[in-house]
Amino acid sequence: MPGGGGKIEHDRDACVGHGRCYVLAPDVFDEDERGHGVLKLASVPAELQDQARAAAENCPEDAISFQPDDAT
């Protein structure tokens, strides 16, 4: 996939702590003391784009959005 990474956003209010984000994207997300996802970074480098996309696609609450830089 050519191009850069992208931007990821996380709605902490919508998160209920399933933990899929930090399991699927450990370089992008961490967990807080309650087991809820916490962003490690907001600007995703190209090499972490697949992790960011997987986290967004697998969040049951749709609390994560990922916009790749190369999206049209």
N, C-alpha and C positions, 0 to 999 in steps of 0.2 A: 504494500500500500504506500504509494509515494506521498510526499508532503509531510506536514508537521503533525503535531499532536492535536490538541483541542482544549476546550473549556468544559469543566465539569461543575455541576451545582448539586447541592444536597439540601433538601428541606428537612431540617432536624425535627421540626414539629410533626411531620408526617411519619417519621421513622419510629417503628415500634420494636426494633431490635432483633430482626430475624438473623442478621449477621452474614447474609450472603455477600454483601459488598466487601467486607474485609477478608472473607474467605476467597472470593474470586478475584479480588484486586488488592492484595496485601501491600503493594507499593503505592497505592492511591488512597486507601482507607486504613484507619485504625479503629479500635473500639474504645468507648469510654467506660467508666466504672459501672455503668448499667447494662453494658453489652450493645449499646447503640453505635452505629457507624459515625465516624468522624473523619472528615477530609484531611489528608496529609498535605494536599496541594490543590490548587484550583486551576492551574495551567498544566495540562497534561502533556509531557513530552511524547514524541512520536513512538518511542519504544514501549510506552505504557498505554497506548491507544486501545489495544485489544482488551486489556484489563478494565479500563474505564467503560468501554462499551458493554462488556459482560456484566459489570456491576449495575449499570443502568437498565439493561434488558432483563435482569433477574430480580429486581427489587419488587416485591409484592405490592408495596404501597405506592409505586411510581414516585418515590421520594428523590430519585436521582435522575438528572438529565445530563446527557453528554452531547456536545456539539463539536464534531471534528473540524479542524481548520480547513480541510479540503472539501467540506460539504458544500453542495451547491443548492 
